[in-house]
């Protein structure tokens, strides 16, 4: 179940980045569950990772390898998270990197070392990685490397997702075309505290490492860090931004100028599209809801209110039932932790329908008006706090019977 129709976009190839897939049988036999991404020499790679203290082994190894620079390959497996697996988990992640580095050297003639491979895993927590199966599938993944491998890769990284998630945009600058393309996976255990479950975005622009880091953080904060399905931050979250440097422009090294502004807008656009695709495919989701909090004194208190609404089981179940039970919304606003909140200044809207005015039921509001909004698959809950000029928006989904079923049966 997912919100809206699936429309796989046209995925513009990124010069200098190829993708290959293979079936290793990590969890399901005969299903592609391994992805290899190969970046051209000279590419810059940035990453943001989960802040969960129980971060998975590939997160620990991946951070270390990206910090050393000169990344050439990404290796992703679905079906097993390699999380809470101790020293063996770390060794298993490194062993996979070693194997891919050797194969890339022997079969493709690429002179790389294991630290130039970054591992990623997603799936069940607490089980050891089937390293031998993954290594056995690597030759097939390398043989299928292609500029057009985005669709296959998008499917291979799925776990409880019902559909792959991709986004791609292009823009022109001085007569040249620059592309930004990405894929993501995620449907549950989603309240990212850095980025998202797994997301990979690439551009052919030429970007210096410090600026790429800055662009990624800004894009992630306004997209993946503004979504929540169930309030849980995964052990394996990772978001990667690659700049292959194949476009015919001088290197961008400072956050100024027309080219920078165009690139930032395109990268943020792709991030936002992927983040919303995750919400629309939330486990058991039937609705995609924006929660926008305005007139806060700080961004932090706006986010507190937004997440209080988004995480309330009472709000989420009412939305699943298409029940305009606005009392649950104001209840969440009241316990969000905003200091000295003057409720007489608070207004609440469902889209443009005012349901609460000056802290009480709006005189003009009718149940039919609210019902007409919540019957839609997508709408926005908007809150005015009347305290200042800060504003934040997040996106979330409803809570359905299917969410419980999916997570109750996840390991079966």
Buried (B, 14 or more C-beta within 10 A) or exposed (E): EBBEEEEEBEBBBBBBBBBBBBBBBBBEEEBBBBBBBBBBEEBBBBBBBBEBEBBBBBBBBBBEBBEEEBBBBBBBBBBBBBBBBEEBBBBBBBBBBBBBBBBBEEEEEBEBBBBBBBBBBBBBBBBEBBBEBBBBBBBBBBEBBBBEBBBBBBBBBBBBBBBBBBBBBEBEBEEEEBBBBBBBBBBBBBBBBBBBBBBBBBBBBBBBBEBBBBBBBBBBBBBBBBBBBBBBBBBBBBBBBBBBBBBEBEEBBEEEEEBBEBBBEBBBBBBBBBBBBBBBBBBBBBBBBBBBBBBBBBEEBBBBBBBBBBBBEBBBBBBBEBEBBBBBBBBBBBEBEBEEBEBEEBBBBBBEBBBBBEBEBBEEBEEEBBBBBBEEBBBBBBBBBBBBEBBBBBBBBBBBEBBEEBBEEBEE
